[in-house]
Amino acid sequence: MAELSVPQVESNRRLDAIDRKILTVLQNDASLSVAEIGDRVGLSSTPCWKRIQRLEADGVITKRVALVDQNKIGLGLTVFVSIESGDHSDAWLKTFANAVSAMPEVIEFYRMAGDVDYMLRVVVADMRSYDIFYKKLISAVPLKNVTSRFAMEKIKSVTALPVPALEAA
């Protein structure tokens, strides 16, 4: 089963200003060499590399990936799927989480607070592909309500988190 998001205990080590600069640089271009990153944050290569390794070991940096344009690989339809469940048991959630996590069309999967129990972001080629996905989804486990919202235009999409500045002591 894909791990459900569990709040992680924060590392005892606080991020300093250099760590925050490194994170900002890497989020914008993880393909830069360590020397280039060091130049941008004011460090030589070795201390910069050690900081990056520490950020990875601490779980602050979780992956370095290539971002792909979904339209250029034939995935032109984005659908936001709201799900309400009539069953809130641990067993149901485990079954549901396993089923949804195994569906490659699901790019994001959240348990929500409020009037919707779960939210999915799904990418597929077209409406026919979404219909196939939808039938697979509703046959996985009993669901109370499924609402699909189709994105017409992507106005903003970023992957870089806004790294907070250090708080004044």
Steps between C-alpha positions, in 0.01 A plus 500: 500500500619849433573672825233734622630845581594513864634821649874458537683600814697810411876460504670664797732681259353824369556606144730798479503767229748304282288182520198704393692648206611151395141377510382794289774444241441124479123541465558726200765280334618175658724431200754764607841376605598526866752770401223705331272462800787598730569812293136604525485456877851617590669167582780296350414157359586278796296681768215543252502127419505412871198723563309344209582152632382602848176647360440169321588292809266714713218443251471870410590415140294195415574458125659662200290449189442616143172684446313396187242701302188283523358634173814409305466137607132478415343558842289804412218464751533587871213401728450586866297223660319558831399187686263450791506170683226337704760289680774658711654185645873431494444184295302690234763776484784250459318326217411831336852643541654187351264504203542871424876494555529226237325716238769680297251763382478636857772760539394629843281343768389679818279425800302818559320683779158648424220382276724280280690202640764453227633701207686362202681673217480275197667541161383306195510533124135582438139452614491136388811430709341675796186288466715185514678638809168600661356149458816353654478745792135437585545123480797501742302560822153624595479880470218733608560776242753576227513845338727573205616851412678545168778759469452720195825697529807482723563852622777433752691187583825496694693232678727723705383558855535853636786442742424715807763748606667459836304645786676780684625373834 
